[in-house]
Amino acid sequence: MEWYTAFLLLMGSFFVLILLGIPVVFAFFGVNIIFLGYFMGDAGFDLLIDSVYGSLSVFVLLPITLFILMGEVLFRTGIATKTITTLDTWLGAVPGRLALLSVGSGTLMATLSGASIGTTAMLTRTLAPTMEARGYSKSLSIGPLLGSGGLAIMIPPSALGVILAVIASVSVGKLLVAIIIPGILLAVSYVVYVVGACILDPSAAPRYDEERVPIKERMILTAKYVLPLSVIIFLVMGIVFLGVATPTEAAALGTAGAFVLAACYGRLTWSITLDALKSTLRISVMVLAILAASQAFTQLLAYTGSTSKLVEWATYLPFPPILVIVLMHLVTLILGGPIGGIPLIMMTIPIFLPVVKTLGYDPIWFCAAMLINVELAQITPPFGVLLYVVKGVLPNTSMGQITRAAVPIIVCNLIVMALIIVIPALSLWLPSMMLK
């Protein structure tokens, strides 16, 4: 069988199973079992068993579970909500105050949890009704919420970033550090959009009188809720940047810090702890099962010759190499909505990374842009999952209104992704400064 026939069969079968509503993990395993048996016979099943064991017995996967647990503890104990309230006291009568609060809160939540769906749902449930009551336009109330929720992918700790690093066989620590500046640029672009929209149309975010909190009380709240979280953020990323600890060790320290902080606030109960552990277990099993299935899928692509032939084909395309990179991102964007972040990365990275390396580009740079693309796919109509999360939280808001609100945020993401592609230093400078 020719390599391109095998490639189309593998990809086509996976797409059909996904469109039929088969869960991603079963779709991956189904394709693996059928085609490993077809191409390799009994040896294919031995390879599947070995690949499942080999893909999960990897030390660098531990941060995924630990980051999820850390976020669960901080959300379920209410510490995250208290921090948002504290940030609100500092905004005063700034135009578009609540929209800016959603951006600031999304950025903060992104440093505490890698779950974009959970962050978007929480922020929408908390802030959208208030913005609606204050007369905010749909674009300024929903748009920043969509963008800010997606920041969980781009600002460490990012569980999806860890998964991407593992699949791409790049340093987890370097990739997590590499996405810091792109994540901040995204947040800044949302702030610029909100401020600009308020200047052009003040009625889109009407000002309102708010009881001013005395500066002394604001300082006390900041010291009580914001500074302790800053310590956890340092435990997660600062010590990795300084070369003191590995991402796994940092994730363990951050999780331990979350438990200690919750206990100090008197919010850590057995019920909350059990709920956090159960939720972490459910999410972790799902993620790790998909990872296990993807490893065999990668080996199947290599066995059929698809990977090597695609690299050879892309190398001799009569286009500038950067255009090949742009085409890869375009494919990622188109597929990202209906497929979703994790399976998208698992399908494309084994195919794209060898081409990226052959063309002479840094895989860390490509992966950083890839994560922006995955975030963009989550808010791009008609399949963006975060659009439906907002719809679920705000059932009286039409999909048309949500889609129109997403357009400016999509433009912000495209601008930042273009900057990362054109100026690689934006994602590569911080990793180059790492001490280890």
C-alpha positions as CSV (number, residue, x, y, z in Angstrom):
1,M,0.0,0.0,0.0
2,E,1.3,3.5,-0.9
3,W,2.1,5.8,2.0
4,Y,-0.4,8.4,1.0
5,T,-3.2,5.8,0.8
6,A,-2.3,4.6,4.3
7,F,-2.1,8.1,5.6
8,L,-5.6,9.0,4.2
9,L,-7.0,5.8,5.6
10,L,-5.6,6.5,9.1
11,M,-6.7,10.1,9.2
12,G,-10.0,9.5,7.5
13,S,-11.0,6.7,9.9
14,F,-10.2,8.9,12.9
15,F,-12.3,11.7,11.5
16,V,-15.2,9.5,10.8
17,L,-15.2,8.1,14.3
18,I,-15.0,11.5,15.9
19,L,-17.9,12.8,13.7
20,L,-19.9,9.8,14.8
21,G,-19.6,11.0,18.3
22,I,-17.1,8.3,19.5
23,P,-15.0,9.6,22.5
24,V,-11.6,10.6,21.4
25,V,-9.7,8.0,23.4
26,F,-11.8,5.1,21.9
27,A,-11.4,6.6,18.4
28,F,-7.6,6.6,18.8
29,F,-7.5,3.1,20.2
30,G,-10.0,1.8,17.6
31,V,-7.9,3.1,14.7
32,N,-4.7,1.7,16.4
33,I,-6.1,-1.7,16.9
34,I,-7.6,-2.1,13.4
35,F,-4.6,-0.8,11.5
36,L,-1.8,-2.2,13.7
37,G,-3.5,-5.6,13.2
38,Y,-3.9,-5.1,9.5
39,F,-0.3,-3.9,8.8
40,M,1.7,-5.9,11.4
41,G,-0.5,-8.8,12.5
42,D,0.1,-10.1,16.1
43,A,3.3,-8.0,16.3
44,G,1.1,-4.9,16.0
45,F,-0.7,-5.8,19.2
46,D,2.6,-6.3,21.0
47,L,3.7,-2.9,19.8
48,L,0.4,-1.4,21.1
49,I,1.0,-2.8,24.6
50,D,4.6,-1.6,24.7
51,S,3.7,1.8,23.4
52,V,0.9,2.2,26.1
53,Y,3.3,1.3,28.8
54,G,6.2,3.4,27.4
55,S,4.0,6.5,27.0
56,L,2.7,6.5,30.5
57,S,5.8,5.5,32.5
58,V,7.3,8.9,31.8
59,F,8.3,11.1,34.8
60,V,7.5,14.4,32.9
61,L,3.8,13.5,32.8
62,L,3.4,14.0,36.6
63,P,2.9,17.9,36.3
64,I,-0.3,17.3,34.4
65,T,-2.1,15.7,37.4
66,L,-0.4,18.0,39.9
67,F,-1.4,21.2,38.0
68,I,-5.0,19.9,37.7
69,L,-5.1,19.2,41.5
70,M,-3.7,22.6,42.3
71,G,-6.3,24.4,40.3
72,E,-9.1,22.2,41.8
73,V,-8.1,23.1,45.3
74,L,-7.8,26.8,44.7
75,F,-11.2,26.9,42.9
76,R,-13.2,24.7,45.3
77,T,-11.9,26.5,48.4
78,G,-13.0,29.9,47.0
79,I,-9.5,31.4,47.1
80,A,-9.7,32.2,43.4
81,T,-13.0,34.1,43.9
82,K,-11.6,36.1,46.8
83,T,-8.6,37.1,44.6
84,I,-10.9,38.3,41.8
85,T,-12.8,40.5,44.4
86,T,-9.6,41.9,45.6
87,L,-8.5,42.8,42.1
88,D,-11.8,44.6,41.5
89,T,-11.2,47.0,44.4
90,W,-8.1,48.4,42.6
91,L,-9.9,49.2,39.3
92,G,-12.0,52.1,40.6
93,A,-13.9,54.1,37.9
94,V,-11.8,52.9,35.0
95,P,-13.8,52.7,31.7
96,G,-14.8,49.2,30.9
97,R,-14.0,48.2,34.5
98,L,-15.8,44.9,34.5
99,A,-14.4,43.9,31.1
100,L,-10.9,44.7,32.3
101,L,-11.6,42.7,35.5
102,S,-12.5,39.7,33.3
103,V,-9.1,40.0,31.5
104,G,-7.2,40.4,34.8
105,S,-9.1,37.6,36.4
106,G,-8.6,35.3,33.4
107,T,-4.9,36.0,33.5
108,L,-4.7,35.3,37.2
109,M,-6.8,32.1,36.9
110,A,-4.6,30.9,34.0
111,T,-1.6,30.9,36.4
112,L,-3.6,28.8,38.8
113,S,-5.2,26.3,36.5
114,G,-4.7,24.9,33.0
115,A,-8.4,24.3,32.4
116,S,-9.7,26.8,29.9
117,I,-13.3,25.4,29.9
118,G,-13.6,25.6,33.7
119,T,-12.1,29.1,33.8
120,T,-14.4,30.3,31.1
121,A,-17.5,28.9,32.8
122,M,-16.5,30.3,36.2
123,L,-15.7,33.8,34.9
124,T,-18.9,33.9,32.7
125,R,-21.0,32.8,35.6
126,T,-19.4,35.3,38.0
127,L,-19.1,38.4,35.8
128,A,-21.5,38.2,32.8
129,P,-24.7,38.9,34.8
130,T,-23.2,41.9,36.5
131,M,-22.0,43.3,33.2
132,E,-25.4,42.8,31.6
133,A,-27.1,44.5,34.5
134,R,-24.7,47.5,34.1
135,G,-25.7,47.9,30.5
136,Y,-22.5,46.5,28.9
137,S,-22.7,45.6,25.2
138,K,-22.5,41.9,24.3
139,S,-19.2,42.4,22.6
140,L,-17.6,43.9,25.7
141,S,-19.2,41.5,28.2
142,I,-18.7,38.2,26.3
143,G,-15.7,38.9,24.1
144,P,-13.1,39.4,27.0
145,L,-14.6,36.4,28.8
146,L,-14.0,34.2,25.8
147,G,-10.4,35.4,25.4
148,S,-9.5,35.4,29.1
149,G,-10.8,31.9,29.6
150,G,-8.6,30.6,26.8
151,L,-5.5,32.2,28.5
152,A,-5.4,29.0,30.7
153,I,-3.7,27.4,27.7
154,M,-1.1,30.1,27.2
155,I,0.0,31.1,30.8
156,P,1.8,28.5,32.9
157,P,1.0,26.2,34.5
158,S,-0.5,24.9,31.2
159,A,-1.5,21.2,31.3
160,L,-1.9,21.3,27.5
161,G,1.6,22.9,27.3
162,V,3.0,19.9,29.2
163,I,1.2,17.5,26.9
164,L,2.5,19.3,23.8
165,A,6.0,19.2,25.2
166,V,5.8,15.5,25.9
167,I,4.4,14.7,22.4
168,A,6.9,17.0,20.7
169,S,9.8,15.6,22.8
170,V,11.0,19.1,23.8
171,S,11.8,20.4,27.3
172,V,8.7,20.9,29.4
173,G,10.3,23.6,31.4
174,K,11.5,25.5,28.3
175,L,8.1,25.4,26.6
176,L,6.3,26.5,29.8
177,V,8.7,29.5,30.1
178,A,8.5,30.2,26.3
179,I,4.7,30.8,26.5
180,I,4.9,33.4,29.2
181,I,5.5,36.4,26.9
182,P,3.0,35.3,24.3
183,G,0.4,34.8,27.1
184,I,1.1,38.3,28.4
185,L,0.9,39.7,24.9
186,L,-2.6,38.1,24.5
187,A,-3.8,39.6,27.8
188,V,-2.4,43.0,26.8
189,S,-4.1,42.8,23.4
190,Y,-7.4,42.2,25.1
191,V,-6.9,45.2,27.4
192,V,-6.1,47.4,24.4
193,Y,-9.3,46.2,22.7
194,V,-11.4,46.9,25.7
195,V,-10.0,50.4,26.3
196,G,-10.2,51.2,22.6
197,A,-13.8,50.1,22.4
198,C,-14.7,52.1,25.4
199,I,-13.1,55.3,23.9
200,L,-14.8,54.8,20.6
201,D,-18.2,54.0,22.1
202,P,-18.6,55.0,25.8
203,S,-22.1,53.6,25.8
204,A,-20.8,50.1,25.3
205,A,-19.5,50.1,28.9
206,P,-21.4,52.7,30.9
207,R,-19.7,54.1,33.9
208,Y,-21.4,53.6,37.3
209,D,-20.8,54.7,40.8
210,E,-19.1,52.2,42.9
211,E,-18.4,52.4,46.6
212,R,-14.7,53.2,47.0
213,V,-12.7,50.9,49.2
214,P,-10.2,52.7,51.5
215,I,-6.6,52.3,50.4
216,K,-5.7,50.7,53.7
217,E,-8.4,48.0,53.3
218,R,-7.3,47.3,49.7
219,M,-3.7,46.8,50.9
220,I,-4.9,44.4,53.6
221,L,-6.9,42.4,51.0
222,T,-4.0,42.3,48.7
223,A,-1.6,41.1,51.4
224,K,-4.2,38.5,52.4
225,Y,-5.2,37.1,49.1
226,V,-2.9,38.2,46.2
227,L,0.5,38.0,47.7
228,P,0.1,34.4,49.0
229,L,-0.9,33.4,45.4
230,S,2.1,35.2,44.1
231,V,4.2,32.8,46.2
232,I,2.5,29.8,44.6
233,I,3.0,31.3,41.2
234,F,6.7,31.6,42.0
235,L,6.8,28.0,43.3
236,V,5.3,26.9,40.0
237,M,7.4,28.9,37.5
238,G,10.0,30.9,39.2
239,I,12.1,28.0,40.5
240,V,11.9,26.3,37.1
241,F,13.2,29.5,35.4
242,L,16.0,29.7,38.0
243,G,17.0,26.1,37.4
244,V,16.3,25.1,41.0
245,A,13.7,22.5,40.2
246,T,12.2,20.5,37.4
247,P,8.7,21.2,36.2
248,T,7.5,18.1,38.1
249,E,9.1,19.2,41.4
250,A,7.7,22.7,40.8
251,A,4.2,21.3,40.3
252,A,4.5,19.3,43.5
253,L,5.6,22.4,45.4
254,G,2.8,24.5,43.9
255,T,0.2,21.8,44.8
256,A,1.5,21.5,48.3
257,G,1.4,25.3,48.6
258,A,-2.2,25.4,47.5
259,F,-3.2,22.9,50.2
260,V,-1.2,24.8,52.9
261,L,-2.8,28.1,51.7
262,A,-6.3,26.6,51.8
263,A,-5.6,25.3,55.3
264,C,-4.4,28.7,56.5
265,Y,-7.6,30.3,55.3
266,G,-9.6,27.6,57.2
267,R,-11.2,26.5,53.9
268,L,-9.6,23.0,53.5
269,T,-12.2,20.4,54.5
270,W,-12.3,16.6,53.9
271,S,-15.3,17.1,51.6
272,I,-13.5,19.7,49.5
273,T,-10.3,17.6,49.4
274,L,-12.2,14.5,48.3
275,D,-14.1,16.4,45.6
276,A,-10.8,17.9,44.3
277,L,-9.1,14.5,44.3
278,K,-12.1,12.8,42.5
279,S,-12.2,15.6,39.8
280,T,-8.5,15.4,39.3
281,L,-8.6,11.6,39.0
282,R,-11.4,11.8,36.3
283,I,-9.6,14.5,34.2
284,S,-6.2,12.8,34.6
285,V,-7.4,9.4,33.5
286,M,-9.0,10.9,30.4
287,V,-5.9,12.9,29.5
288,L,-3.4,10.0,30.1
289,A,-5.6,7.5,28.2
290,I,-5.5,9.7,25.2
291,L,-1.8,10.2,25.5
292,A,-1.3,6.4,25.6
293,A,-3.4,5.9,22.5
294,S,-1.5,8.7,20.6
295,Q,1.9,7.1,21.1
296,A,0.8,4.0,19.1
297,F,-0.8,6.2,16.5
298,T,2.5,8.0,16.0
299,Q,4.4,4.7,15.6
300,L,1.7,3.6,13.1
301,L,2.3,6.7,11.0
302,A,6.1,6.0,11.1
303,Y,5.6,2.4,10.1
304,T,3.5,3.2,7.0
305,G,6.2,5.7,5.9
306,S,3.8,8.6,6.2
307,T,6.0,10.7,8.5
308,S,9.2,10.4,6.5
309,K,7.4,10.9,3.1
310,L,5.5,14.0,4.4
311,V,8.8,15.5,5.5
312,E,10.4,14.8,2.2
313,W,7.4,16.2,0.3
314,A,7.3,19.4,2.5
315,T,11.0,19.9,2.0
316,Y,10.7,20.1,-1.7
317,L,7.6,22.2,-1.9
318,P,8.2,25.3,-4.2
319,F,7.3,27.7,-1.4
320,P,9.4,29.6,1.1
321,P,9.8,27.6,4.3
322,I,7.9,30.1,6.4
323,L,4.8,29.7,4.1
324,V,4.9,25.9,4.9
325,I,4.8,26.9,8.6
326,V,1.8,29.2,8.0
327,L,0.0,26.4,6.1
328,M,0.5,24.1,9.1
329,H,-1.1,26.7,11.4
330,L,-3.9,27.1,8.9
331,V,-4.6,23.4,9.0
332,T,-4.4,23.4,12.8
333,L,-7.0,26.2,13.0
334,I,-9.4,24.5,10.6
335,L,-9.2,21.2,12.5
336,G,-9.0,22.6,16.0
337,G,-12.7,23.4,16.4
338,P,-14.3,20.1,15.6
339,I,-11.5,17.9,17.0
340,G,-10.4,19.7,20.2
341,G,-7.0,20.6,21.7
342,I,-5.5,17.4,22.9
343,P,-6.5,15.1,20.0
344,L,-5.5,18.0,17.6
345,I,-2.0,18.1,19.1
346,M,-1.7,14.4,19.0
347,M,-2.7,14.1,15.4
348,T,-0.7,17.1,14.0
349,I,2.5,17.3,16.0
350,P,3.9,13.9,15.0
351,I,3.4,15.0,11.4
352,F,4.4,18.6,11.7
353,L,7.5,18.5,14.0
354,P,9.8,16.5,11.7
355,V,9.0,19.0,8.9
356,V,9.6,21.9,11.2
357,K,13.0,20.6,12.3
358,T,14.0,19.7,8.7
359,L,13.2,23.2,7.6
360,G,15.5,24.5,10.3
361,Y,13.1,26.1,12.7
362,D,13.1,25.8,16.5
363,P,10.5,23.3,17.8
364,I,10.0,25.4,20.9
365,W,9.0,28.4,18.8
366,F,6.6,26.3,16.7
367,C,5.0,24.8,19.8
368,A,4.5,28.2,21.4
369,A,2.6,29.4,18.3
370,M,0.8,26.1,18.1
371,L,-0.7,26.7,21.6
372,I,-2.0,30.1,20.5
373,N,-3.6,28.4,17.6
374,V,-5.2,25.8,19.8
375,E,-6.6,28.7,21.9
376,L,-7.8,30.5,18.8
377,A,-9.6,27.3,17.6
378,Q,-11.5,27.2,20.9
379,I,-13.2,30.5,20.1
380,T,-13.5,30.3,16.3
381,P,-17.0,29.6,15.0
382,P,-18.7,27.3,14.3
383,F,-17.1,24.6,16.4
384,G,-15.2,26.6,19.1
385,V,-15.9,24.8,22.3
386,L,-15.7,27.9,24.5
387,L,-18.5,29.5,22.4
388,Y,-20.8,26.6,23.6
389,V,-19.5,26.9,27.2
390,V,-20.7,30.5,27.3
391,K,-23.9,29.6,25.6
392,G,-24.5,26.9,28.3
393,V,-23.9,29.5,31.1
394,L,-26.0,32.2,29.3
395,P,-28.9,30.3,27.7
396,N,-30.8,33.5,26.9
397,T,-27.9,34.8,24.8
398,S,-28.0,33.8,21.1
399,M,-25.1,32.0,19.4
400,G,-25.1,34.9,16.9
401,Q,-24.4,37.4,19.7
402,I,-21.7,35.2,21.1
403,T,-20.1,34.7,17.7
404,R,-20.0,38.4,17.0
405,A,-18.5,39.1,20.4
406,A,-15.7,36.6,19.6
407,V,-14.6,38.3,16.4
408,P,-12.4,41.1,18.0
409,I,-10.8,38.5,20.3
410,I,-10.1,36.3,17.3
411,V,-8.4,39.3,15.6
412,C,-6.3,39.9,18.8
413,N,-5.2,36.2,18.8
414,L,-4.3,36.3,15.1
415,I,-2.2,39.5,15.6
416,V,-0.3,38.0,18.5
417,M,0.3,34.7,16.7
418,A,1.6,36.6,13.7
419,L,4.0,38.4,16.0
420,I,5.3,35.2,17.4
421,I,5.8,33.7,14.0
422,V,7.5,36.8,12.6
423,I,9.6,37.6,15.7
424,P,10.7,34.2,17.2
425,A,12.6,36.0,20.0
426,L,9.2,36.7,21.7
427,S,9.0,33.1,22.5
428,L,12.6,32.0,22.6
429,W,14.2,34.9,24.7
430,L,13.1,33.7,28.1
431,P,14.0,30.0,27.5
432,S,17.5,31.2,26.5
433,M,17.8,33.0,29.8
434,M,17.1,29.9,31.9
435,L,19.9,28.9,34.2
436,K,19.4,25.2,33.5
